[in-house]
Every structure is written in C-alpha cells, then in structure tokens.
Amino acid sequence: MAKGENRTNLASCFVATVFLLFLLIVLFIVYFTLFKPQDPKIAVAAVQIPSFSVANATANFAFSQYSSVRNPNRGTFSHYDSSLHLLYHGTQLGFMFVPAGKIHAGGTQHMAATFTVHSLPLGLANGPGNVIELVSTISMAGRVRVLHLFSHHVQAQSQCRVAVAVADGTNDNSKHPIFLSKLA
C-alpha cells in the first residue's frame, strides 16, 4: 500500500470514531432528559369517616381513603411489594396489601381502601380538643422498563395524617386540618 493511502484510511477511521462518540453522547443526553425514570406520584384524594361512635372510652369507626398513583414515566410501571397501613400512635389498626399490577406510561391508577376499627381505647386521645390522630401510609415499589431495554427500580411512599374529633367524629379543618405529607 502507498503511504498516502494509509493516511486516508487512518483519517477515515478517526472521523468514524469521532462520529460514533458524538452519536453516543447525543443518545445518552436524550435518554437522561426524555426517558429518565421517575418515582411514581401518590396523592390522597379524600379521607372519610363514614361511621363513628364512642362508648366506654373506646371508639368504633370506619376509615375510608381514596388515593391515586400516577406514573410520570414514558415506560410502564410494574408494581409489587405495595401496601397501605393505618396507624394510631404507632399501633397498626389496619393493613391492606395492594396486588401487583401495571400502570401504563403517563397513566393513573385509583385505589380505595376501607378499614373498620373496633374498640380503639381513647386513653391516648387527650390532645387539644380530644383528637384522635390517625396516620395512613402508602408505599409502592416496582420497576420501570424504558425502551424495552433498561429496567430501573422505583419506589414511592406517601403519608396522610388525619385529626378526628372524639366528640362527633368530624374533622373541622379550621381546628384540626388534614395534613398531607410526602415522605422521601
């Protein structure tokens, strides 16, 4: 081979390598801006206490919660190991396992849960205005598959605090607001 032909081949290889590197950088930028996996967004839409009664320093009530889980990703969110807990001063009053499922890209899944609580001792409900503070926690874990190639583990947890007046089972928002807070 001639000396000039080797230089031409070397220059062609160098240009092709630079082009491939540039293409890889562009693909990584597009992937991390458009297809970056995000945790699902959990929102508590409503909390209701449809029945409430107090007798002999114990409360009996039903607790209903309506939530939604939104998948902000461009891939399907497959969830598993998901649960909803109802707590009173750290004591578990109710537990619901959320069955495994899928939420399509940009989609929202609505969930409703109702717990019936019998004979809750009111000894700890001596806060301002005799209030029962209930805490419900939703945790979801799963994976998002992006472009049918990459699989990423994502999880979300949301906590809702509800103050219920012992006198009548209501929640007066001016005195006892419903606190919604998202955990990391």
NUDRENDREN-424210 format. One line per field, with one value per residue: x, y negated, z negated of N, C-alpha, C in turn. Coordinates in Angstrom, 1 decimal. Atoms other than C-alpha are relative to their C-alpha. Example, Ala and Ser with C-alpha at 12.3 -4.5 7.8 and 13.67 -1.06 7.14 Angstrom:
// residues 2
n.c1	[0.9, -0.9];
n.c2	[1.2, 1.1];
n.c3	[0.0, 0.0];
ca.c1	[12.3, 13.7];
ca.c2	[4.5, 1.1];
ca.c3	[-7.8, -7.1];
c.c1	[0.9, -0.8];
c.c2	[-1.2, -1.1];
c.c3	[0.0, -0.8];
This chain:
// residues 184
n.c1	[0.8, -0.8, 0.0, 1.2, 1.2, 0.0, 0.4, 1.4, 0.7, -0.1, 0.9, 1.4, 0.3, 0.1, 1.3, 1.0, -0.1, 0.6, 1.5, 0.6, 0.0, 1.0, 1.3, 0.2, 0.3, 1.4, 0.9, 0.1, 0.7, 1.4, 0.5, 0.1, 1.0, 1.3, 0.4, -0.5, 1.0, 0.4, 0.8, 1.4, 0.6, 1.1, 0.8, 1.2, 1.0, 1.0, 0.1, 1.3, 0.3, 1.5, 0.7, -0.8, 0.7, -0.8, 0.7, -0.9, -1.4, -0.6, 0.6, 0.3, 0.2, -0.5, -1.0, -0.1, -1.0, -0.1, -1.4, -0.4, -1.5, -0.2, -1.3, -0.5, -1.0, 0.3, 0.1, 1.0, -0.4, 0.5, -0.2, 0.1, -0.3, 0.7, 0.9, 0.6, 0.1, 0.7, -0.7, 0.5, -1.1, -0.9, 0.7, 0.7, 1.5, 0.4, -1.0, 0.6, -1.0, 0.4, -0.5, -0.9, 0.7, -0.7, 0.6, -0.6, -0.8, 0.8, 1.3, 0.3, 0.8, 0.7, 0.2, 0.8, -0.2, 0.8, -0.4, 1.0, -0.8, 0.9, -0.5, -1.2, -0.1, -0.2, -1.0, -1.1, 0.6, 0.2, -0.6, 0.9, 1.3, 0.2, -0.1, -0.7, -0.8, -0.2, -1.0, 0.0, -1.2, 0.0, -1.4, 0.0, -1.3, 0.1, -1.1, 0.4, -0.8, -0.1, -0.4, 0.0, -1.3, -0.6, 1.0, -0.4, 0.8, 0.5, 0.9, 0.6, 0.7, 0.8, 0.6, 1.1, 0.4, 1.4, 0.5, 1.4, 0.5, 0.6, 1.4, 1.0, -0.6, -0.2, -1.3, 0.2, -1.3, -0.5, -0.6, -0.8, -0.1, -0.5, -1.4, -0.6, -1.5, -0.6, -1.3, -1.0];
n.c2	[1.2, 1.3, 0.8, 0.9, -0.8, -0.3, 1.2, 0.1, -1.0, 0.4, 1.1, -0.5, -0.7, 1.0, 0.7, -0.9, -0.2, 1.2, 0.0, -1.0, 0.5, 1.1, -0.7, -0.6, 1.1, 0.5, -1.0, 0.1, 1.2, -0.2, -1.0, 0.5, 1.1, -0.4, -1.3, -0.2, -0.6, 0.8, -0.7, 0.3, 1.1, -0.4, 1.1, -0.4, 0.9, 0.2, -0.9, 0.2, -0.8, -0.2, -0.3, 0.3, 0.0, -0.1, -0.6, -0.6, 0.5, -0.6, 0.5, -1.0, 0.8, -0.5, 1.0, -0.2, 0.8, -0.1, 0.5, -0.3, -0.1, 0.4, -0.5, 1.1, -0.5, -0.4, -1.5, -0.6, -0.2, -1.3, 0.1, -1.2, 0.4, 1.3, -0.1, 1.2, -0.2, 1.0, -0.1, 0.9, 0.1, -1.1, -1.3, -0.3, -0.3, -0.7, -0.2, -0.5, -0.3, 0.5, -1.1, 0.4, 0.4, 0.9, 1.3, 0.3, 1.3, 1.2, -0.4, 0.1, -1.0, 0.5, -1.1, 0.3, -1.0, 0.3, -0.8, 0.0, -0.1, -0.3, 0.1, 0.7, 0.7, 1.5, 0.5, 0.8, 1.2, 1.1, 1.2, 1.2, -0.3, -1.5, -0.3, -1.3, 0.2, -1.2, 0.1, -1.1, 0.0, -0.8, -0.2, -0.7, -0.3, -0.7, 0.3, 0.7, -0.5, 1.0, -0.4, -1.4, -0.4, 0.3, -0.2, 0.8, -0.1, 1.3, -0.2, 1.2, -0.1, 1.2, -0.1, 0.9, 0.1, 0.5, 0.2, -0.2, 0.5, -1.1, 0.3, -0.4, -0.7, 0.9, 0.7, 1.4, 0.4, 1.2, -0.4, -1.3, -0.2, -1.3, 0.3, -0.9, 0.2, -1.1, -0.5, -0.3];
n.c3	[0.0, 0.0, 1.3, 0.1, 0.3, 1.5, 0.6, -0.3, 0.8, 1.4, 0.1, 0.0, 1.3, 1.0, -0.2, 0.4, 1.4, 0.6, -0.3, 0.9, 1.4, 0.0, 0.0, 1.3, 0.9, -0.3, 0.5, 1.5, 0.4, -0.3, 1.0, 1.3, 0.0, -0.4, 0.5, 1.4, 0.8, 1.1, 1.0, -0.2, 0.9, 0.8, 0.5, 0.8, -0.5, 1.0, 1.2, 0.6, 1.2, -0.2, 1.2, 1.1, 1.3, 1.2, 1.2, 1.0, -0.2, -1.2, -1.3, -1.1, -1.2, -1.3, -0.6, -1.5, -0.7, -1.5, -0.4, -1.4, -0.3, -1.4, -0.6, -0.9, -0.9, -1.4, 0.0, 1.0, 1.4, 0.6, 1.4, 0.9, 1.4, 0.3, 1.1, 0.6, 1.5, 0.8, 1.3, 1.1, 1.0, -0.3, 0.0, -1.3, 0.1, -1.2, -1.0, -1.2, -1.0, -1.4, -0.9, -1.0, -1.2, -0.9, -0.4, -1.3, -0.1, 0.2, 0.5, 1.4, 0.6, 1.1, 1.0, 1.2, 1.1, 1.1, 1.2, 1.1, 1.3, 1.1, 1.3, 0.1, 1.3, -0.2, 1.0, -0.6, -0.8, 0.9, -0.6, 0.0, -0.4, -0.1, -1.4, -0.4, -1.2, -0.8, -1.0, -1.0, -0.7, -1.2, -0.6, -1.3, -0.6, -1.3, -1.0, -1.2, -1.1, -1.0, -1.3, 0.0, 0.2, 1.3, 1.1, 1.2, 1.2, 0.5, 1.1, 0.5, 1.2, 0.4, 1.3, 0.3, 1.4, 0.2, 1.4, 0.1, 1.3, 0.8, 0.3, -1.0, -1.1, -1.1, -0.2, -0.3, -0.6, 0.6, 1.3, -0.1, -1.4, -0.4, -0.4, -1.0, -0.2, -0.8, 0.6, -1.0];
ca.c1	[0.0, 1.1, 1.9, -0.9, -3.5, -2.6, -3.1, -6.5, -7.6, -6.4, -8.2, -11.4, -11.2, -10.6, -13.7, -15.8, -14.7, -15.5, -18.9, -19.7, -18.7, -20.8, -23.7, -23.3, -23.2, -26.4, -28.1, -27.2, -28.4, -31.7, -32.1, -31.4, -33.7, -36.6, -36.6, -35.1, -37.0, -39.0, -40.7, -44.5, -46.6, -49.0, -51.9, -54.6, -57.7, -60.1, -60.4, -63.8, -65.0, -68.5, -69.3, -68.1, -69.2, -67.8, -68.8, -67.0, -63.8, -63.4, -64.1, -65.6, -65.3, -64.8, -61.9, -62.1, -59.3, -59.2, -55.8, -54.3, -50.9, -49.7, -46.9, -44.9, -42.6, -42.5, -42.5, -44.9, -44.6, -44.9, -45.5, -45.2, -44.5, -47.1, -49.2, -51.4, -51.2, -53.5, -51.7, -52.8, -49.8, -47.6, -50.1, -51.3, -55.1, -55.3, -53.3, -54.1, -51.8, -52.0, -51.9, -49.2, -50.1, -49.1, -49.7, -49.1, -46.9, -48.5, -51.4, -53.1, -54.5, -57.1, -57.4, -59.9, -59.4, -61.8, -60.8, -63.3, -61.8, -63.5, -62.8, -60.0, -59.0, -59.2, -56.6, -54.1, -56.6, -56.1, -54.6, -56.2, -59.9, -59.7, -58.5, -57.6, -54.7, -54.7, -51.8, -52.2, -49.1, -48.9, -45.7, -45.2, -42.2, -41.6, -39.7, -40.0, -38.7, -37.5, -37.3, -37.8, -34.1, -33.3, -35.1, -35.0, -36.2, -38.5, -40.5, -42.7, -44.2, -46.9, -48.2, -51.5, -52.3, -55.9, -57.2, -60.6, -62.6, -63.6, -66.9, -68.5, -66.0, -65.7, -62.7, -63.1, -60.4, -60.1, -59.3, -57.9, -56.7, -55.9, -52.1, -50.7, -47.0, -44.9, -42.0, -38.8];
ca.c2	[0.0, -3.5, -5.9, -8.3, -5.5, -4.6, -8.2, -8.3, -5.1, -6.4, -9.7, -7.8, -5.7, -8.8, -10.6, -7.5, -7.1, -10.8, -10.5, -7.3, -9.0, -12.1, -9.8, -8.0, -11.3, -12.5, -9.2, -9.5, -13.1, -12.2, -9.1, -11.1, -14.0, -12.3, -8.8, -9.3, -7.1, -8.9, -7.7, -7.4, -10.2, -9.2, -11.5, -11.1, -12.4, -12.0, -10.6, -9.9, -8.6, -7.2, -5.9, -6.9, -6.1, -6.4, -4.1, -3.2, -5.2, -3.3, -4.4, -2.3, -3.7, -3.1, -4.8, -5.2, -6.5, -7.3, -7.6, -7.7, -6.7, -8.4, -7.0, -10.0, -7.8, -7.0, -3.3, -1.0, -0.9, 2.7, 2.5, 5.2, 5.1, 2.4, 1.8, -0.6, -0.9, -2.7, -3.6, -5.2, -6.3, -3.7, -0.9, 0.7, 0.6, 1.8, 3.2, 3.7, 5.4, 3.8, 6.6, 6.4, 4.7, 2.3, -1.4, -2.3, -5.3, -8.6, -6.6, -6.8, -4.1, -4.9, -2.9, -2.8, -1.2, -1.0, 0.2, 1.0, 0.3, 1.8, 0.9, -1.6, -2.8, -6.6, -6.9, -8.4, -10.9, -13.7, -16.3, -19.7, -19.2, -15.4, -14.4, -11.0, -11.4, -8.7, -8.1, -6.2, -5.3, -4.0, -2.5, -1.3, 0.4, 1.7, 1.2, -0.9, 0.6, -2.1, -1.5, 2.2, 2.3, 0.7, 1.7, -0.7, -0.2, -3.0, -3.4, -6.0, -6.5, -8.9, -9.6, -11.2, -12.4, -12.9, -14.5, -13.3, -15.0, -12.4, -14.2, -13.6, -12.0, -15.1, -16.9, -20.6, -21.9, -25.2, -23.4, -20.0, -20.2, -17.1, -17.1, -15.6, -15.0, -13.0, -11.0, -10.6];
ca.c3	[0.0, 0.6, -2.2, -1.3, -1.3, -4.9, -5.9, -4.2, -6.0, -9.3, -8.8, -7.9, -11.0, -13.1, -11.6, -12.1, -15.7, -16.5, -14.8, -16.8, -20.1, -19.2, -18.5, -21.8, -23.7, -22.0, -22.8, -26.5, -26.6, -25.0, -27.3, -30.5, -29.5, -27.9, -29.3, -32.8, -35.2, -37.9, -41.1, -40.8, -42.4, -45.1, -46.0, -48.7, -47.1, -50.0, -53.5, -55.1, -58.4, -57.4, -60.8, -64.2, -67.8, -71.3, -74.2, -77.4, -76.5, -73.2, -69.6, -66.8, -63.3, -59.7, -57.8, -54.0, -51.9, -48.2, -46.6, -43.1, -41.8, -38.7, -36.5, -35.1, -33.1, -29.4, -30.2, -32.1, -35.9, -37.2, -40.9, -43.6, -47.4, -47.9, -51.0, -52.8, -56.7, -59.1, -62.4, -65.7, -67.9, -66.2, -66.6, -63.4, -63.1, -59.6, -56.7, -53.1, -50.6, -47.1, -44.5, -41.9, -38.7, -35.9, -35.3, -31.7, -30.7, -31.9, -33.4, -36.8, -39.0, -41.5, -44.8, -47.6, -51.0, -53.9, -57.4, -60.2, -63.7, -66.7, -70.3, -70.0, -73.5, -73.8, -76.6, -74.2, -72.6, -75.0, -72.7, -72.0, -71.9, -72.4, -69.0, -67.5, -65.1, -62.5, -60.1, -56.8, -54.9, -51.3, -49.9, -46.4, -44.9, -41.4, -38.2, -35.1, -31.8, -29.4, -25.7, -26.4, -27.2, -30.5, -33.8, -36.8, -40.3, -41.5, -44.7, -46.4, -49.8, -51.0, -54.4, -55.4, -58.9, -59.9, -63.1, -64.1, -66.9, -69.6, -70.3, -67.0, -64.6, -62.4, -61.0, -61.3, -59.0, -60.9, -64.2, -63.1, -59.5, -57.5, -57.0, -53.8, -53.6, -51.2, -52.6, -50.7];
c.c1	[0.9, -0.2, -1.2, -1.3, -0.2, -0.5, -1.5, -0.8, 0.0, -0.9, -1.5, -0.4, -0.1, -1.4, -1.1, -0.1, -0.6, -1.5, -0.7, -0.1, -1.0, -1.4, -0.4, -0.3, -1.4, -1.0, -0.1, -0.7, -1.5, -0.6, -0.2, -0.9, -1.4, -0.5, 0.5, -1.1, -0.3, -0.9, -1.5, -0.4, -1.2, -0.7, -1.2, -1.1, -1.1, 0.1, -1.4, -0.1, -1.5, -0.8, 0.9, -0.9, 1.0, -0.8, 1.1, 1.5, 0.6, -0.8, -0.1, -0.3, 0.4, 0.8, 0.1, 1.0, 0.0, 1.3, 0.1, 1.5, 0.1, 1.4, 0.5, 1.0, -0.5, -0.1, -1.0, 0.7, -0.6, 0.3, -0.3, 0.4, -0.6, -1.0, -0.5, -0.2, -0.8, 0.6, -0.7, 1.1, 0.9, -0.6, -0.7, -1.4, -0.5, 1.1, -0.7, 1.2, -0.6, 0.5, 0.9, -0.8, 0.9, -0.7, 0.7, 0.6, -1.0, -1.4, -0.1, -0.9, -0.6, -0.2, -0.9, 0.2, -0.9, 0.4, -1.1, 0.8, -1.0, 0.8, 1.4, 0.0, 0.3, 0.9, 1.0, -0.6, -0.3, 0.8, -1.0, -1.3, -0.3, -0.1, 0.7, 0.8, 0.4, 1.1, -0.2, 1.3, -0.1, 1.4, -0.2, 1.4, -0.2, 1.1, -0.7, 1.0, -0.1, 0.5, 0.1, 1.4, 0.5, -1.1, 0.6, -0.9, -0.5, -0.9, -0.5, -0.7, -0.7, -0.6, -1.1, -0.4, -1.4, -0.3, -1.5, -0.5, -0.7, -1.5, -1.0, 0.6, 0.2, 1.4, -0.3, 1.3, 0.6, 0.7, 1.0, 0.2, 0.6, 1.4, 0.4, 1.4, 0.5, 1.3, 1.0, 0.2];
c.c2	[-1.2, -0.7, -0.9, 0.7, 0.3, -1.2, -0.3, 1.0, -0.4, -1.2, 0.4, 0.6, -1.0, -0.7, 0.9, 0.2, -1.3, -0.1, 1.0, -0.5, -1.2, 0.6, 0.6, -1.1, -0.6, 1.0, -0.1, -1.3, 0.2, 1.0, -0.7, -1.2, 0.4, 1.3, 0.3, 0.5, -0.9, 0.8, -0.3, -1.0, 0.6, -1.2, 0.6, -1.0, -0.3, 1.0, -0.2, 1.0, 0.2, 0.3, -0.2, 0.0, 0.2, 0.6, 0.6, -0.3, 0.8, -0.5, 1.2, -0.9, 0.7, -1.1, 0.3, -1.0, 0.2, -0.6, 0.3, 0.0, -0.3, 0.4, -1.1, 0.4, 0.3, 1.5, 0.5, 0.2, 1.3, -0.1, 1.3, -0.5, -1.3, 0.3, -1.3, 0.3, -1.1, 0.2, -1.0, 0.1, 1.2, 1.4, 0.2, 0.4, 0.7, 0.2, 0.5, 0.2, -0.4, 1.1, -0.6, -0.3, -0.9, -1.3, -0.4, -1.4, -1.2, 0.3, -0.2, 1.1, -0.5, 1.2, -0.5, 1.0, -0.5, 1.0, -0.2, 0.2, 0.2, -0.1, -0.6, -0.8, -1.5, -0.6, -0.9, -1.3, -1.1, -1.3, -1.2, 0.4, 1.5, 0.5, 1.3, -0.4, 1.3, -0.3, 1.1, -0.2, 1.0, 0.1, 0.9, 0.2, 0.7, -0.4, -0.7, 0.5, -1.1, 0.5, 1.5, 0.6, -0.1, 0.1, -0.8, 0.2, -1.4, 0.4, -1.4, 0.3, -1.3, 0.2, -1.1, 0.0, -0.7, -0.2, 0.1, -0.4, 1.2, -0.3, 0.5, 0.7, -0.9, -0.5, -1.4, -0.6, -1.3, 0.4, 1.2, 0.2, 1.4, -0.4, 1.1, -0.2, 1.2, 0.3, 0.2, 1.5];
c.c3	[0.0, -1.3, -0.1, -0.2, -1.4, -0.8, 0.2, -0.8, -1.5, -0.3, 0.0, -1.3, -1.1, 0.1, -0.4, -1.5, -0.7, 0.3, -0.9, -1.5, -0.1, 0.0, -1.3, -1.0, 0.2, -0.5, -1.5, -0.4, 0.2, -1.0, -1.4, -0.1, 0.3, -0.7, -1.4, -0.9, -1.2, -0.9, 0.3, -1.0, -0.6, -0.6, -0.7, 0.4, -1.1, -1.2, -0.6, -1.2, 0.1, -1.2, -1.2, -1.3, -1.1, -1.1, -0.9, 0.3, 1.2, 1.2, 0.9, 1.2, 1.2, 0.6, 1.4, 0.6, 1.5, 0.5, 1.5, 0.1, 1.5, 0.4, 0.9, 1.1, 1.4, 0.2, -1.0, -1.3, -0.5, -1.5, -0.7, -1.4, -0.4, -1.1, -0.5, -1.5, -0.6, -1.4, -0.9, -1.0, 0.2, 0.0, 1.3, -0.2, 1.2, 1.0, 1.2, 1.0, 1.4, 1.0, 1.1, 1.3, 0.9, 0.2, 1.2, -0.1, -0.1, -0.6, -1.5, -0.4, -1.2, -1.0, -1.1, -1.0, -1.1, -1.2, -1.1, -1.3, -1.1, -1.3, -0.1, -1.3, 0.2, -1.0, 0.6, 0.7, -1.0, 0.4, 0.0, 0.5, 0.1, 1.5, 0.2, 1.2, 0.6, 1.1, 1.0, 0.9, 1.2, 0.5, 1.2, 0.5, 1.3, 0.9, 1.2, 1.1, 1.1, 1.3, 0.2, -0.2, -1.4, -1.1, -1.2, -1.1, -0.5, -1.2, -0.5, -1.3, -0.3, -1.3, -0.1, -1.4, 0.0, -1.4, 0.0, -1.4, -0.7, -0.2, 1.0, 1.3, 1.2, 0.1, 0.4, 0.5, -0.7, -1.3, 0.2, 1.5, 0.4, 0.6, 1.0, 0.1, 0.7, -0.6, 1.2, 0.3];
